[in-house]
Amino acid sequence: MLLLDSCAHPTCDGRWTQGRTGVTHAELAADLAANGWQGALAIGLPDVGGYDHSVFMDLCAPHPSLIPVAALTTHHWGPALDSDLDEIQECGYRIVKIHPRLLGYEHTLAALPILIGECVARGLAVALCTYPEYRSEIDPDEARRQMAEAMAAHPEGHFIAMHTGVLDPAPFADLAIGNSRIQLDFSLSLTKYPDPVRGRIIEIAAQNPSAISLGSDGPEWSYTQVRAALDDIAADLGQSAASGFAGENLQAWLARLRDEPHQS
């Protein structure tokens, strides 16, 4: 079975959030190989672990198993956004992570249609963190709606919904029906909330089996834990959907992105 991690977070200096030790690019590549995973989206995060567009890309380069994903570092559109995306493109990235909770939640939600639109216009796929901030005055359901609407406004874009709304994947799952450009990542959500999320994944797979992907949200979850979650759900998904969930769907999504000309 092909195993591809749709959400891993190596850092430039090996440090993680809240003063914790994270994982370097070399350590992630070694961990993937040791556990039988063929690769991972190596996703940068703004202001985490010494993130820098160029340094992060250079650290991915020696490891073919790491697929680099740049971190958007501003929610301010105009010159700041143009400069950030110019540098991302110059480094050779094809995917950009937008993380509202780390960029300034309310401001980033308000700016999402523009931020996403600028990425899509440049031919950059968007990995959007869809984990709502429960401490915000914005209701989580409203936040998910805004995120899904910002994606829907750009049907020509390639998207991966990170964590797929966590406890409510419906707004993003609806967008993925009939749209092979949208992939639904269930990192964190399945491992942290297996009881409510497991049934949701099975329901989505019954209607749209090619849309689902499984990630570790590493270093938060180990490959042992993620593989156990996969094994637990596999029988209910069926062999074909389970194989897609494990990595074939993400592989196909990446292939579609590679086949589309890169904008400059």
C-alpha positions in Angstrom: 0.0 0.0 0.0 1.3 3.4 -1.0 1.7 5.6 2.1 1.9 9.4 1.6 1.6 11.8 4.5 -0.6 14.8 3.5 0.5 17.0 6.5 3.9 17.0 8.1 5.8 19.9 9.6 9.6 19.8 9.6 11.2 23.1 10.8 14.3 24.9 9.8 15.8 24.7 13.3 14.1 21.6 14.6 12.0 23.6 17.1 8.3 23.4 17.4 5.5 25.4 18.9 5.2 26.3 22.6 8.9 25.7 23.2 8.7 22.1 22.2 11.3 20.1 20.2 10.1 19.4 16.7 11.6 17.6 13.8 14.2 18.6 11.2 13.8 17.9 7.5 16.4 15.1 7.7 14.7 13.6 10.7 11.4 13.6 9.0 12.8 11.9 5.9 14.4 9.2 8.0 11.2 8.7 10.0 9.2 8.3 6.8 11.7 5.7 5.5 11.9 3.8 8.8 8.1 3.5 8.9 7.4 2.5 5.3 6.0 5.9 4.1 7.0 7.0 0.6 6.7 10.7 1.2 5.1 13.7 2.8 3.9 17.2 2.2 6.6 19.1 4.2 4.6 22.1 5.2 6.2 25.3 6.5 4.5 27.4 9.1 4.9 31.2 9.6 7.1 32.2 12.5 7.6 28.6 13.6 11.0 26.9 13.8 12.9 29.7 12.1 10.8 29.5 8.9 12.3 31.1 5.8 11.1 30.4 2.3 14.5 29.8 0.8 16.0 27.9 3.7 13.0 25.6 4.0 13.2 24.8 0.3 16.9 24.2 0.5 16.4 21.8 3.5 13.8 19.8 1.5 16.0 19.5 -1.6 18.3 16.6 -0.5 15.2 14.5 0.4 13.1 13.3 -2.6 10.4 12.1 -0.1 9.7 15.6 1.0 7.3 17.7 -1.1 7.9 21.4 -0.1 4.9 23.6 0.8 5.6 27.2 1.5 4.1 29.2 4.4 2.3 32.4 3.5 3.7 34.9 5.9 1.3 37.8 5.7 -2.4 38.5 5.5 -1.9 42.0 4.1 -2.7 42.1 0.5 -1.0 44.5 -1.9 2.8 45.0 -1.9 3.4 42.7 1.1 1.5 39.8 -0.4 3.0 40.3 -3.8 6.5 40.3 -2.3 5.7 37.1 -0.3 4.3 35.3 -3.3 7.1 36.5 -5.6 9.7 35.0 -3.3 7.7 31.8 -2.9 7.6 31.4 -6.7 11.3 32.2 -7.1 12.1 29.4 -4.7 10.2 27.0 -6.9 7.2 26.1 -4.6 4.0 24.9 -6.2 1.9 24.8 -3.0 1.3 27.5 -0.4 0.0 26.9 3.1 -2.4 29.5 4.5 -2.8 29.2 8.2 -5.4 31.7 9.6 -4.7 31.0 13.2 -1.0 31.8 12.9 -1.4 34.7 10.6 -4.0 36.6 12.6 -7.3 34.8 12.5 -10.0 37.3 12.0 -8.0 39.4 9.6 -6.9 36.4 7.6 -10.5 35.1 7.3 -11.6 38.5 6.0 -8.7 38.5 3.5 -9.1 34.9 2.4 -10.8 35.5 -1.0 -8.0 37.8 -2.0 -5.2 35.7 -0.6 -6.5 32.6 -2.3 -7.2 34.5 -5.5 -3.6 35.7 -5.7 -2.2 32.3 -5.2 -4.5 30.7 -7.8 -3.7 33.4 -10.3 -0.1 32.4 -10.0 -0.8 28.7 -10.5 0.0 27.9 -6.9 -2.1 25.3 -5.1 -3.4 26.3 -1.7 -3.2 24.2 1.5 -5.7 25.9 3.7 -5.8 25.2 7.4 -9.5 24.8 8.1 -9.2 24.3 11.9 -11.5 27.0 13.3 -10.3 29.2 16.2 -12.8 28.3 19.0 -11.6 31.2 21.1 -12.6 33.7 18.4 -15.8 35.7 18.4 -16.4 34.2 14.9 -18.6 31.1 15.3 -16.7 28.0 14.1 -19.5 27.1 11.7 -19.3 30.7 10.2 -15.6 30.4 9.9 -15.9 27.1 8.0 -18.5 28.6 5.8 -16.2 31.6 5.0 -13.3 29.3 4.3 -15.3 27.0 2.0 -16.8 30.0 0.1 -13.3 31.5 -0.4 -12.3 28.2 -2.0 -15.5 27.9 -4.1 -14.9 31.4 -5.5 -11.9 30.0 -7.4 -13.0 26.7 -9.1 -9.9 26.7 -11.2 -7.7 26.4 -8.2 -6.0 23.4 -6.7 -6.8 23.0 -3.0 -6.1 20.7 -0.1 -8.3 21.4 3.0 -6.1 20.7 5.9 -7.8 18.9 8.8 -11.1 19.3 6.8 -13.0 21.4 9.3 -11.9 19.0 12.1 -15.3 18.1 13.6 -17.4 19.2 10.6 -16.0 18.4 7.2 -19.3 18.9 5.3 -18.6 22.4 3.8 -15.4 21.2 2.2 -16.6 17.7 1.4 -19.4 19.3 -0.6 -16.9 21.3 -2.6 -14.9 18.2 -3.5 -17.9 16.4 -5.1 -17.1 16.3 -8.8 -14.0 18.4 -8.4 -10.7 16.5 -8.5 -8.8 19.6 -7.8 -9.9 19.5 -4.1 -8.3 17.1 -1.7 -9.6 16.6 1.9 -6.8 16.0 4.5 -7.8 14.3 7.7 -4.6 14.8 9.7 -5.2 15.6 13.4 -9.0 15.2 13.0 -9.0 11.4 12.8 -6.3 10.8 15.3 -7.5 13.4 17.9 -11.3 12.8 17.4 -11.6 9.3 16.1 -15.2 8.6 17.3 -17.0 11.6 15.6 -14.7 11.8 12.6 -14.4 8.2 11.6 -18.0 7.9 10.6 -17.8 11.2 8.6 -14.8 9.9 6.6 -16.7 6.7 5.8 -19.7 8.7 4.6 -17.5 10.9 2.4 -15.6 7.9 1.0 -18.9 6.2 0.0 -19.8 9.2 -2.2 -16.3 10.5 -3.2 -13.6 8.0 -2.4 -10.9 9.8 -4.4 -11.1 13.0 -2.3 -9.7 11.8 1.1 -6.1 11.8 2.3 -4.5 10.9 5.6 -1.8 12.8 7.3 0.1 12.9 10.6 0.1 16.6 11.5 3.7 15.6 12.6 5.3 16.1 14.9 2.0 16.0 16.8 1.3 12.4 15.9 3.6 9.5 15.2 3.5 7.2 12.1 2.7 4.4 14.5 -0.4 6.2 15.6 -1.4 7.2 12.1 -1.0 3.7 10.8 -3.1 2.4 13.6 -5.9 4.9 12.7 -5.6 3.8 9.1 -5.8 0.1 10.0 -8.8 0.7 12.2 -10.9 2.4 9.4 -9.6 0.4 6.4 -12.2 -2.5 6.7 -15.1 0.0 6.7 -13.7 1.9 3.8 -13.0 -1.1 1.6 -9.7 -1.9 -0.1 -9.9 0.6 -2.9 -10.9 3.6 -0.8 -8.4 2.7 1.9 -5.6 2.6 -0.6 -6.7 6.0 -1.9 -6.9 7.4 1.7 -3.4 6.0 2.5 -1.7 7.8 -0.4 -3.0 7.1 -3.9 -5.4 10.0 -3.8 -2.7 12.5 -2.8 -0.4 11.1 -5.4 -3.0 11.7 -8.1 -3.7 15.2 -6.8 -0.1 16.1 -7.0 0.2 14.6 -10.5 -2.7 16.9 -11.6 -0.9 19.9 -10.1 2.4 19.0 -11.9 0.6 18.6 -15.2 -0.8 22.1 -15.0 1.6 24.8 -16.4 3.2 26.9 -13.7 2.3 30.6 -13.9 5.0 33.2 -13.7 
